[in-house]
Amino acid sequence: MSDKSAIEWTDSTWNPVTGCTQVSPGCDHCYALTFAERFRGVPNHPYEQGFDLKLHPNRLELPLKWKKPRMIFVNSMSDLFHKDIPDEYIHSVFQTMVKADWHIFQVLTKRSARLARLGPQLPWAPNIWAGVSVEQDFYRWRIDHLRQVPATVRFVSAEPLLGPLDNLNLEGIHWLISGGESGYGHRPCDPDWVRSLRDQCSNTGVAFFHKQWGGRNPKSGGRLLDGRTWDEMPTPRMLVTS
């Protein structure tokens, strides 16, 4: 976890869980897995267990200690809706987010079916945003699951974008993030794929944020699309009209 994050669309990260398992092609070159496995076996290191799934109850109340309001990416080093995380623990994470109502929490998952199944049981306070990753056209069904979640803000992360996502149904979606892959073996991102997403967002009133082009590291390709950055965030007007 980090008090400050280099991720362009958030301020901080909070990891009450670390470790995960791969579920789709977007996981193939997972930055979190690569980072964590570097420290496997290092005594007393936070990632001594590598990228094996691990709950951290001692971190549950950390956001309550951060008094300045911020956007917080939940589980940048895991997935809160992983099948091996107990329902009770997920509820505990949500209880903290509800209490820390001066922050905005961004919960992003590839396990959209579990998100939809547990969604009605969870307290979706206005400061808790729900998102799904959609890296290829095959996984657009995750957006249908997301629409079932009663969150004030629902968002899609098309990162790493591995193919075109044309003619998306963005009804009930408030924000879309695009980004190319970074790291060893990164797969290229076609600018026309990103332009299509930008134009779909523009036509439907969805905020559009282009995070990066990717490359050997996240900053390699910069962030410009057609000569400018795209840093749109959901606004109250978007939420009222969606």
N, C-alpha and C positions, 0 to 999 in steps of 0.2 A: 504494500500500500504506500501511498505517497501523499504528503501534505500538499504538494504541488505536482501537477501532471503536465507532460509535454504533449498530450493529446489535445488537438486544437479545439475540440468541441466540448471540453469539460475543464474543470479547475483542479480537481483532486480525484484520487482513486481510493476505494475502500474495499478491502478483501477479507470479509469474515469467513470466506472459504478460499482455498487455493487448490490448484490441481484440477485436471479434467481428462476427458477422453475424446477422441476424434469422432465426429458424426457425419461429416460431409466434406466436399473438396475444399471448402474455405478453411478447413483445419489443417490442410496438408503441410503448410509451412508456418505453423502457429508460433508467433513471437514469444508467447508466454511459455510454451513448452520448451523452446530452445533456451530461453533465459533460465528457467528453473532447473533444467537438467544439468546445467553447468556446475551446479552446486550440490548435486546428489552425493551423499556420503560425507559432506563437509560437516564435522561435528558442530552442533549448536547453531548452524546457519538456518535462517527461516525456511530455506528450501533444501534442508538436509535430506528430505524424502523425495527430492526431485519434483516431478509433476504429478505424483500420486495425490489423489483427492484427500484433503485434510480440512476438517472444521477447526475454526479458531474462536471459540466462545469468548476468549479474553479480548477479542477485538470488537465484539458486538456493540459496545457503547462508545466506541471511539468518536463517531460523528457528534455525539453530544458534547464533547470537549472542544469542538471547533466552533467558536462563538461567532466568527464572521461568516455571513451567508455565502454559500458557494454551490456550484454544480458538482455533484459527486457521481462518478462512474462506479457502479456497484459490481464488484467481482471482475475487475480487469484481468485477473489471473485465474478465472474459473468461469462457471456458468451456474447461476443460482438455482436453475431448474434441472440440474443434472439428476438422473434417476436415483443416485445413491445419497443424495442429501435428504434427510428426513423432513417430512412436512412440518413437523414441530419447529425445526431449526429455521426453515423458511419463514414461518410465522414470527419467530424471534427477530429475524432481520427486519421484517416489515414493522414490527412494534417499535424498533429504534427509529426507522424512517418516519413513522407517524409522529413520534415524540420530537424529533429534530425538524420541526416544520419550518424552520428558517432556511433550510437547505433545499435544493432540488436534487432528487436522486434519479439517476438514469440507469434503469435495469434492462440489460440487453441479453438476449438468449437465442440459441439455435434450437432449443428444446421447446418449440412453440406448442406442441400438443399438451405437454404438462402445464405450460403457462395457461393455456385455455381451460384446462381441467381444474386447476387450483384457483384460477382467477376469481370466481364468485365468492370464494372463501376468504379472500385477502382484502385488507383495508386499503383500497386505492385512494389515499388522500391526494389532494390536488398537487402536492409537491413530489409525487412519485410517478415518474414517466415509465412507460412500458415500450420495449423495442424488440424487434427480431432482426436477425441477420439473413440476408437473401443475396447470395453470391452468384447464383446462376438461375436461369429461367425455371429449371426443374423445381426449385424451392420456393416459388412464388406462393405456394399454398400456406407458407408460414404467415403470410399477411392475412389470410382468412382467419387463422387462429387468433392473430393479434386483434382483429376487429371484435372478437368476443370478450376482450378484456375491458372492464369499465374504468380505464385510466383517463385522466383529463388530457394527457398528451400521449399519443401513440406514434412511434417512429420506426423507420426502416433503415438499417445499415447495409448498404450495398458495398461492403468492403470485406475482403478483397473482391473487387468486381472482376469476375472471370468470364463474362460473356454478356451479350445484350439482354436488357430487360425492357422490352418494348411493350406498349399497351398494358401497363400495370393498372389494376383497379386500386386507386388510391382513396377511395371513399372511406372516410373515417380516419384517415392518416393525416398527421399534422406536420411531419418533418421527415426528410430523407437525407441521409448522409451517403456520399459516394467516396470511393478511394481505391487506388491501385495497391497491389501487393508489394511488400518490401522484404528484404532479407535474402539469404542464400537461395538460389533457384527461383526467384520471384518470376511470376508469370505476367506478361505485359497487359496493360489496360488500354484498349482502343479509345481514343478521344471521342469517337462517335457514340460509343456506349454511354459515356458520361453526358454528352450533349443531349441525347435522347431523354435521359433522366431529368436533366435540368428543364428541358422543354415540357415534359409531362408535368413536372411540379408547377411550372409557371402557368400552365393551362388549367390546373385544378386548384390553385391557391395553396399549395403545400410548400412550406419553407424548404429551401435547398441549400445544402452545405457540402462543398467539395473539399475533402480533407487533404488529399495528397495524390500524386501520380505514382509514388513508390519508386523502387529501385533497390540498390544495394542496401540503402538505409531509408527510413521514412522521408527524410528531407531531400533525397537525391534528385527527384524529379520536380521539386517545387510544388506549388499549389495553383498556379494560374490556369484558368480555362478561358480561352478566347480573350486573353489580355487582362484578365482581372481575377480577383479572388471572389469566392461565393461563400458567404458566412451567414446565411439567413438562419434565424432561430424562430421557433413558434411564438406568435404574438397573441394577445388577448382577442384580437379581431378574428384570427384564424380559428380559435377555439370556439367562439360563439357561433360562427357560421358553418362549422363542420358537423 
